[in-house]
Amino acid sequence: MKIAVDNTATLEELGAAAQAIGVEIPVVVELNVGMNRAGVEPGSTAVALAGAVHEQDGLRLAGMMAWEGHTLDIQDDDARAGAIQQCIGQLAASVQAGRDAGLPVEIVSCGGSGTMDVTMHQPEVTEIQAGGAIFGDATYQMWGVPTDPALFGQAVVTSRPAPDRIITDAGFKTLPGMERQPKAVSLDNVVNISASAEHGVITLSEPNTSVQVGDVLDFIVGYGDATVFLHDAMYGVRDGIVETVWQVSGRGKLR
């Protein structure tokens, strides 16, 4: 396990905790390369923080990382690739500056599922952070990630108030939509899927009388990151047979 830091406030506390149990914690310095979320500014500020990590007892400087997630919304492929490369350039320059200062910056980490098609080809990068796209959900499909859907949810039809409207028991507490709503599998003429807390609403462009109350519908999950933690278990299915059950051990662990 590694810990990412972007300030000095936690270094002493982390170091003391590590020494108390006789371990050394690998630490990467997180840079802000345009996402404007967490991260220290690239360049001398990042190098100074890396130096502080290196000097802290109980910690081991392992590298630097960044996340260029803000580039996901760029539609033009060439412009997107250029923006990603610019971000990685800031990370790479900071890494080199750290090495020039005598710091052991080994890991150069970046590139999530939506940008790994570019970042994996950057020679400075040693680690890719991709993970979520393994599910091939509707959001990653929107971002152009070439993985097949592998995470599905089921909902029961609870009402048919009109021939062009289907109501299910899966609202956003079950199948949330953030970037993208879930996609109905094997259901034609779907215009829109929306959700309130307890209900899913499927609007159709043509009347459909074959779907009845009590029927079970399958959905490609809208966004796995916002869905998995809502459930107690995931079922591994192959050829219609449940082969394994994975407990979602992190569910309900926020304090």
LINFEN-V574236 format. One record per residue. PHI is phi in whole degrees, -180 to 180 (none if undefined). Layout:
[[PHI] [PHI]]
//
This chain:
[[none] [-122] [-120] [-96] [-131] [-136] [-158] [-87] [-61] [-98] [-63] [-63] [-66] [-62] [-62] [-65] [-64] [-65] [-66] [-64] [-112] [72] [-126] [-122] [-94] [-71] [-129] [-113] [-88] [-92] [-108] [-96] [-109] [129] [-69] [57] [-117] [-84] [122] [-83] [-68] [-63] [92] [-63] [-65] [-66] [-65] [-62] [-67] [-60] [-64] [-66] [-62] [-61] [-87] [-82] [-61] [92] [-118] [-128] [-66] [-106] [164] [-132] [-141] [-153] [-140] [-97] [-63] [-67] [-80] [-63] [-85] [-79] [-80] [-72] [-62] [-67] [-65] [-63] [-61] [-64] [-66] [-63] [-63] [-64] [-63] [-65] [-61] [-64] [-65] [-63] [-65] [-68] [-60] [-64] [-63] [-65] [-65] [-64] [-85] [88] [-91] [-82] [-89] [-97] [-81] [-124] [-116] [-169] [77] [-85] [-59] [-83] [-128] [-65] [-63] [-100] [-66] [-66] [-99] [-84] [-64] [-76] [-79] [-111] [-147] [-106] [-96] [-60] [-159] [-61] [-69] [-58] [-84] [57] [-74] [-63] [-69] [-69] [-63] [-60] [-81] [82] [-76] [-86] [-116] [-72] [-58] [-135] [-125] [-127] [-125] [-119] [-141] [-100] [-71] [-109] [-160] [-128] [-69] [-154] [-61] [-106] [-142] [-122] [-111] [-121] [-91] [-112] [-87] [-74] [-76] [-115] [-129] [-72] [-118] [-112] [-68] [-141] [-75] [-58] [-110] [-73] [-95] [60] [-132] [-85] [62] [-80] [-92] [-159] [-126] [-128] [-147] [-105] [-59] [-114] [-129] [-104] [-122] [-107] [-103] [-110] [-85] [-132] [-60] [-138] [-109] [-81] [-80] [-117] [-57] [99] [-67] [-106] [-111] [-99] [-134] [-74] [-60] [-69] [-155] [-58] [-60] [-98] [-114] [-57] [-70] [-82] [-122] [-79] [-151] [-119] [-107] [-87] [-118] [-133] [53] [80] [-112] [-75] [-96] [-158] [-129] [-104] [-75] [-87] [-69] [-85] [-63] [73] [-95] [-69] [-130]]
//
